[in-house]
Amino acid sequence: MRKSIDGLKAIVQEELAQDTYSGHLFVFVSRRRDRVKILAWDKGGFVLIYKRLERGQFKLPHMDPSTMAVEIDATQLVMLLDGIDFGRVRRPEHWKPPSQKDRPAGRPLDKAPPT
């Protein structure tokens, strides 16, 4: 956790082969899992957020030990920072629009069925 913006940026680009200017948040967790740093690009500059827990550890998602990175969504990040073990949280299935093959012929996707 000694690295600052430039050191974390180098890790993202060289070791993870990711674009630091993409707008994604890159979260780094300490070995003791009591500190996180979040690196992000925002409108012409980098933002570095640091959080240290006074007690306890961050609950990380299950990862293969050989894996260096895991992708999480915004909800999972908020739960991580709040100390919630999101691996135990059941999410409802999200609605998805029907695919082209599931729609009746001749009906556009954005039109409601006639009533």
DOMI-445252 format. One line per field, with one value per residue (C-alpha): residue in three letters; residue number from 1; x negated, y negated, z negated. Coordinates in nm, 2 decimals, always signed. Example, Ala and Ser with C-alpha at 12.3 -4.5 7.8 and 13.67 -1.06 7.14 Angstrom:
2
rest = ALA	SER
nr = 1	2
u = -1.23	-1.37
v = +0.45	+0.11
w = -0.78	-0.71
//
This chain:
115
rest = MET	ARG	LYS	SER	ILE	ASP	GLY	LEU	LYS	ALA	ILE	VAL	GLN	GLU	GLU	LEU	ALA	GLN	ASP	THR	TYR	SER	GLY	HIS	LEU	PHE	VAL	PHE	VAL	SER	ARG	ARG	ARG	ASP	ARG	VAL	LYS	ILE	LEU	ALA	TRP	ASP	LYS	GLY	GLY	PHE	VAL	LEU	ILE	TYR	LYS	ARG	LEU	GLU	ARG	GLY	GLN	PHE	LYS	LEU	PRO	HIS	MET	ASP	PRO	SER	THR	MET	ALA	VAL	GLU	ILE	ASP	ALA	THR	GLN	LEU	VAL	MET	LEU	LEU	ASP	GLY	ILE	ASP	PHE	GLY	ARG	VAL	ARG	ARG	PRO	GLU	HIS	TRP	LYS	PRO	PRO	SER	GLN	LYS	ASP	ARG	PRO	ALA	GLY	ARG	PRO	LEU	ASP	LYS	ALA	PRO	PRO	THR
nr = 1	2	3	4	5	6	7	8	9	10	11	12	13	14	15	16	17	18	19	20	21	22	23	24	25	26	27	28	29	30	31	32	33	34	35	36	37	38	39	40	41	42	43	44	45	46	47	48	49	50	51	52	53	54	55	56	57	58	59	60	61	62	63	64	65	66	67	68	69	70	71	72	73	74	75	76	77	78	79	80	81	82	83	84	85	86	87	88	89	90	91	92	93	94	95	96	97	98	99	100	101	102	103	104	105	106	107	108	109	110	111	112	113	114	115
u = +0.00	-0.30	-0.23	-0.05	+0.11	-0.18	-0.28	+0.08	+0.12	-0.19	-0.04	+0.29	+0.12	-0.17	-0.05	+0.33	+0.30	+0.59	+0.65	+0.62	+0.81	+1.11	+1.32	+1.31	+1.23	+0.93	+0.94	+0.63	+0.66	+0.38	+0.25	+0.41	+0.73	+0.78	+0.70	+0.81	+0.70	+0.92	+0.77	+0.99	+0.95	+1.19	+1.21	+0.84	+0.69	+0.66	+0.85	+0.71	+0.94	+0.80	+0.99	+0.84	+1.06	+1.00	+1.13	+1.20	+1.13	+1.28	+1.48	+1.34	+1.51	+1.39	+1.10	+0.87	+0.53	+0.36	+0.60	+0.45	+0.78	+1.15	+1.42	+1.70	+1.99	+2.08	+2.32	+2.05	+1.80	+2.03	+2.09	+1.72	+1.65	+1.93	+1.80	+2.08	+1.98	+2.15	+2.06	+2.34	+2.59	+2.85	+2.94	+3.27	+3.25	+3.25	+3.50	+3.35	+3.53	+3.62	+3.37	+3.45	+3.53	+3.78	+4.00	+4.30	+4.23	+4.31	+4.32	+4.04	+3.86	+3.94	+4.32	+4.56	+4.80	+5.15	+5.42
v = +0.00	-0.23	-0.31	-0.63	-0.74	-0.68	-0.34	-0.21	-0.34	-0.14	+0.18	+0.13	+0.07	+0.32	+0.61	+0.59	+0.46	+0.23	-0.13	-0.37	-0.64	-0.41	-0.55	-0.22	-0.21	+0.00	+0.12	+0.24	+0.43	+0.46	+0.81	+0.77	+0.67	+0.37	+0.10	+0.02	-0.23	-0.31	-0.47	-0.64	-0.88	-1.18	-1.48	-1.55	-1.40	-1.09	-1.04	-0.83	-0.72	-0.55	-0.37	-0.21	+0.00	-0.06	+0.29	+0.60	+0.68	+0.62	+0.92	+1.00	+1.21	+1.57	+1.57	+1.84	+1.79	+1.76	+1.48	+1.13	+0.94	+0.98	+0.76	+0.64	+0.40	+0.08	+0.25	+0.50	+0.22	+0.04	+0.36	+0.43	+0.08	+0.12	+0.45	+0.67	+1.01	+0.99	+1.35	+1.45	+1.20	+1.34	+1.10	+1.11	+1.20	+0.89	+0.85	+0.86	+0.76	+1.06	+1.15	+1.11	+1.48	+1.48	+1.20	+1.26	+1.18	+0.83	+0.67	+0.41	+0.45	+0.10	+0.12	+0.26	+0.53	+0.40	+0.39
w = +0.00	+0.04	+0.41	+0.50	+0.83	+1.06	+0.91	+0.92	+1.27	+1.37	+1.22	+1.41	+1.74	+1.72	+1.50	+1.57	+1.93	+1.87	+1.99	+1.69	+1.88	+1.93	+1.65	+1.46	+1.09	+1.00	+0.64	+0.46	+0.13	-0.12	-0.23	-0.57	-0.39	-0.62	-0.36	-0.01	+0.25	+0.55	+0.86	+1.12	+1.41	+1.39	+1.63	+1.68	+1.36	+1.15	+0.83	+0.55	+0.26	-0.05	-0.32	-0.63	-0.86	-1.23	-1.31	-1.09	-0.73	-0.39	-0.27	+0.07	+0.34	+0.38	+0.63	+0.76	+0.59	+0.92	+1.03	+1.00	+1.07	+1.05	+1.20	+0.97	+1.04	+0.86	+0.61	+0.51	+0.46	+0.23	+0.03	+0.02	-0.12	-0.37	-0.50	-0.35	-0.24	+0.11	+0.18	-0.05	+0.09	+0.33	+0.61	+0.79	+1.15	+1.37	+1.65	+2.00	+2.32	+2.54	+2.81	+3.18	+3.21	+2.92	+3.06	+3.28	+3.65	+3.76	+3.41	+3.34	+3.01	+2.87	+2.94	+2.69	+2.80	+2.92	+2.65
//
